[in-house]
Amino acid sequence: MSTLFEPIKMGDLSLNNRIILAPLTRCRANYQRVPNDLMKKYYCQRASFGMIITEATSVDPLGVGYPRTPGIWSEDQVKAWRNITDAVHEKGGTIVIQLWHVGRISDPYYIGQAPIGPSAIGANLKISLIRPEKKFDTPRAVTIEEIKQLVEIYRNAAKNAKRAGFDGVELHGANGYLLDQFLQSKSNIRRDQYGGSIENRAKFPLEVVDAVIDVWGAGRVGYHIAPRCDAHDMGDENPLATFSYLVSQLSKRNIAFICAREYEAKDSLAPNLKSLFSGKFILNEGFTKESGENAIQNGHADAIAFGKISIPNPDLLQKFKMGEKLKQPNPKQFYNEHKYLFDLAESLPKEGYYEADKMGYTEYIH
């Protein structure tokens, strides 16, 4: 039997196989950021995966940075997610929600004010999905009192996730979003107890972890990392030391799993990090069935998360078992639009993206 098809226990989560649905931003919630029937169909189609990690889901209205991404702060969102989790459970699936705050990777276009971050350092990049193009603004550095409030925002989101019927939560600590911004030295130059040393930079992310554990118990909590520091203009002076400390602390807390977005190469940190972690270690990014099985058999991972390839192949488990040829993903169909939407948006006033979206495009499920 292939190791990918073997069951596995992650903390308190019992999975039927080791094929994980990686979190994928699809920009398909409604305009109030409430999940809908399209999303329900999408996740139900993939209920055969050992575990579904949902698309990144914002914990607060000021934590959004993309159009039509879902949230988990309102009662309507909780009810809508409950409709999805019940349907996935009816199909025998396991589903955890990825809790998200984008921090500096936002814009007044989305939140009506300056974004926040650990320090007043902006990402030197253009903002995704906004036309005409513009660069990220410089964020406002949060105060210590605001950090305490953010911890409680995450705690409340975790409570809402439990009411919404999820099996657990994964904290989005990767890809240059808020928790990652605090952790890495390029984006965090604070001089108080939340900046400077690795221990101080990891303080806020770990306070969030502790708050979520208080709600769920450690056995239903996961954490997402990107140890190459390769997204959203991130960087760290010593990634191995920084992520080793974080992973060691997560291990002490006995959380269920870590998911690392890191393709395998000579500079991979994952083998070092996995050795420091007591829970299950999931690898993600560019894996095939064969390379995923090799990673498990070589002891580099306990399970593999598949992202882009799962978009055109919701029946990935069955295709892997049968050895069938996989459909290849088409980036033009990752969201609600294709390239024409961007071209159209540039010719429309103010909210070009939204106006173009409202004109009606065929939603892409498979």
N, C-alpha and C positions, 0 to 999 in steps of 0.2 A: 504493500500500500504506500502511496506517496505520502510523504510527511505533511504536505499541504492539506491533505484530506483527513488527517488524524484530529480527534478532538483535543481540546486543551482547556485547562482551568487557569483563568487569570484572576487572582484574588477570589472574590465571591462570584465571579462570572464564569459560567460553564459554556464553552463554545463548541459547536458541532464540528468545526474545522478551523484551519489556521489561515484562511483567506479573509483578509480584513478589507472592508470598503474604506478607503482613505477619504478624509473630508475634502469635499470639492465645492468651492463657491460656484453657484449656478445662477444667482441673481433672478430668482423666480418667485419670491414671495410677493404679496400684493403691495400696494403703495403705502400701506400702513405697516409694512414689514411683518405681516401675519402670514404664516404658512397656509398653503392652499391645496386643492385636490390634485393639482399637477405634481406637487412635491410628494403627496401621499402615494400616487401611482409610481413615482420614481423610486421611492424607498421600498415599496412593496415588491417591485420588480427585482430588487437586490436582496431580498430577505434570506436567500440561501447562503449569503456570505456568513462566515463564522461570527462576525460582528460588524455592524454598521457604525461608523463614526460619522455623525451628521456633518453637513456643511457648517462652517464657522457661524456661530449664532451670537449676536451681540447681547451683552449683559445690561446695556444702558443706551438710551437714545443718543447720548454724546459719544458713544463708542463705535459708531458706524462710519464706514468709509467707502462704501460701494452702493450702487443702486439696488434696491429690492432684495437685499440680504435680510434674512429673518432675525427676529429678536426673541427674547425670553423674559422681558420685563413687564409685560402687560397681561391682563386676564384673558384678552382675546387671543394672544399668542399662546398662552398656556393651553387653552381649550383646543386651539387648532393643532398644536403639537400632540395633544392627547389623542386626537383623531388619527394622527399618523402612527403613534406608538402602538395604539390598540390594533390597528390594521397590520402592522409588522409582526406583532406578537401572535396574531391569529394565523399568520403564515409560518410561525415557528422561529422567527428571527429574534436577534438580540440587537438592541440599538442604544447607543450612548450619544449624548449631545456634546458638541465641542463648544465650550464657553469662550467668548472672544471680546476683547476690547482693542480697537486698532491703535489707540493712542495717537501718535503724531501722523499716522497714515490716514488722515482725514482732511477735511477742508470745510470752510464756512458754507460752501455750496451744499453740503450735506447736513451740517449741524448748526449753522447760523452763527457760529462764533469760532474763535481760534481753537485749534485742536490742542490737546494736552500731551505732555511727555515728561520724562524724568528731568530733562534739561531743555533749555531753549536752543535745541539743535535740530534743524529740519533735515529731512531726507532729500538729498540732491538728485531728485528724480521728477519725472512728469507723472501726474496723477492718472491712474487707470480709469478708463471709461468716461472721462470728462472731455467734451469737445466744445469750443476749441481748446487745444491743449494748454495746460498751465503747470507750473511746478508747485510742489508742496510748500505751504507757508511754514514759517518758523513756529513751532509749538510754544505754548506757555508752560513753564515748569510748574508742576503741581507742588502745593505746600504739604507739609507733614499732616496737617488736619485733613486735607483732601485725600491723601494716601489712605488714612484710616477709613474715610468714607468709601473709597474704592474697594477696600477689602469687604466692607459690608454690602456693597453692590454685588460683588461676586457671590457672597454668601446668600443673598436674596435670590440671585439667579439660580443657584444650586437648589434652593428650596422650591423654586418654580419648576425646575426640571424634574424634581421628584413628583410634584403634583401633576406634571404633564405625562407621567408614566414611563419615563426613561429607565433603563436598566443601570445607568451610571452616567458619569460625566468625564470628559477629557478637557483639561485646561490648555488653551492655545498659548503655549509659551515659545512659539517659533516664528520664523519668517518676518522678523522685524516689527511685530506688534507689541502692545504695551508691556507685557511681562518680559518679553525679550529685550525691549528697549532699556528696561531697568537693569537687566543682567549684563549686557555687553558694554564694554568700556568706551566704545566710539560714540554711543548715544547717551551715556550716563556719565556726566562729569560733576555730579553733585558733591558737596563737601560736608554733608550731614551724615546721619546714620544710615542713609539709603544710598550712599555713593562712596567711591574710593576703592576700598578693598573688595575682593570677590565676595567675602561674607556679607558686606554691606549691600553690594549690588544685588545679591540674591535674596535679601531680606524681604522685600515686598512680594516677589513671586512666592516665596515660601509661606509668608503670612496668608496669601490667598489660598495656597494649598491647604494650610491648616484650617482655614475657615470652611472650605468645601468638605474636608474630612469630617468636620464637626457635624455636617449635615448628612453626609452619605456613609461615613465609615470608610476607612482606607481601602477596603477591598473592592470598592466600586468607583475608584478615582484613577484617572490616567493623566499623563502629561505629555505634551507634544513639544519636541525640540528640533532645531535645525543647526547642528554643531559646526557646519561649514561657514556659518555667518554670511551666507551668500544671497540674502534677499533684502530688498528695500534699503540699500545703502548701509548695511550693518557692518560691524567689525569688532574684534576684540583683540587685546594685546597678547592674550595667551588662551586661546580657545580650549585647549586640552585641560588646563588648570581650572578654568571657569566652569566648563561643563562637567568635569570630574567632581568638583565640589557640589554642584547642583544635584547631579545624579546620586552622589553619596547621601546627601540630605533627603532626597526623595526615597532612597532605599531605607533609611532609618525610619521613615514614616510608613513604610510597608504598603505603599500604594500598589495598585494592581498591575499597572503597565506603564511603559514609556513607549511612545511611537517616535522614531527618529527619521526625519526626512533627510536621508543622506545616501546617495548612490554609492556603490562599492568601488573603491579605488585605493591607490597606495596611501593617500592622505586621509583615509577614513578614520574617524575617531570612535566609531561604533564598537569595534572589538574591545577597546579599552574601557568604554563606558559600560558596556554590558557586564563586564567582569565586576563592576562596582555595584551592580543593581540586584536586589533580591527578588524583584518581581519579574514579570515577563517583558521581553524586549521585542518590539515590532520594528521592522525596517520597511522603508518606503522610498520610492523614487526610481523609476525605470526598470523595475524587476520584471523578468519573465517567469513563467512556470519553472523553467529549468534553473535559472539563477536564484530564484526564491528558495527552491528545494535545496540547492547547494548551500545557501546561506544558513538554513536551518540545520542541515546535516553537519556543517562545519562549526556549528556552535556560535555563529555570529548573530543569530536571531532565533526567536521562538515562533514567530509568525511573520507574515508579509502582508503589507497593505498595498493594494492596487488602486491607482487613481484614474488617470486619463484613459487607460485601456478599459476601465469598467464603464465608461460612458456609452460606447457603442456595443458593449458586451455585458448587459445586465445578467445574462446567464453564464457568467465567467466560470463558475464552479463546474457546471455541466460540460462546458466546452473543454476545460482542463481535463476532466475525467475521460471524455471521449476522444481527446486529441484532435478536436476540430480546429480549423483555421479561424483565427480571430479577426473581427472587423477592426480596421484601423481608425483611430479617432481623427475627427476633423475639427481643428481649432476654431473654424468659422461657426461651428455649431455648439460651442461650449456654453454659451449663455443664451439669451433670448434672441440674439441678433447674429448677423453675419457681417462681413465687411461693409455691405451696403448701408447698414445702420449707422456706422461711424461716418461714412461719407454724407449721408443724409443729415445726421446730427449737426455737422458743421455748417449746413446751410439754413438751419432753423434758429429761431430766437432763443435766448436764455436757456431754457431747460430742453436743449436739443435732444439729449439722450431719451428723456422721458417722452417727449412728443413723438419721436420716431418709434419708440417702443409701443406707444398707444395705437399706432397705425395698423398694428396687427401682423404679427409674424407667426408662422407655424412653430409651436413649441417643440423643442428637440428632446425627446425622451430616450430613444435608443441611440 
